[in-house]
Amino acid sequence: MDSYFSPELLKEIEIPETGMRSRTLFDSADVKVVGLGFAAGHVLATHTAPSPIALYFLEGEGELTIGEARSAVHAGSFATLPALKTHSVAAKTRLAMVLVVMKVKVSVETVTS
């Protein structure tokens, strides 16, 4: 499969009662799309991704931290991050988002130069 379409993306994301649930919606050589559902109060700890990513929030309210910057997020919020940028997500309410991973290999030397 080289393309992906969802007429109702939110219906493809399950929000659990506790914790977080992820589901790969599309995966190709160039891009991966993952639906993520967070229970209210769940925190995805600070981490990095090896490739550039985009985050699109579909439902709920939370907080996105990119590096040291914190931003409130809600349905309709969108962010892009370069490879290896630290980030975390904290759900204040039930939260649904889509993660898009651009499969571009970036070395640490490239990012820090």
Number of C-alpha atoms within 10 A of each C-alpha: 6 9 8 10 8 9 7 8 14 18 10 17 23 18 22 16 13 13 14 20 16 18 14 14 18 16 17 13 9 10 16 16 20 19 26 23 29 29 22 21 15 20 17 15 12 14 13 18 14 17 19 19 23 15 19 19 22 22 19 20 20 24 16 21 17 19 14 7 8 13 12 13 24 22 15 11 16 14 13 14 18 16 22 18 17 16 19 16 22 22 23 19 16 20 29 30 26 23 20 21 22 19 17 14 10 14 12 11 7 8 11 7 5
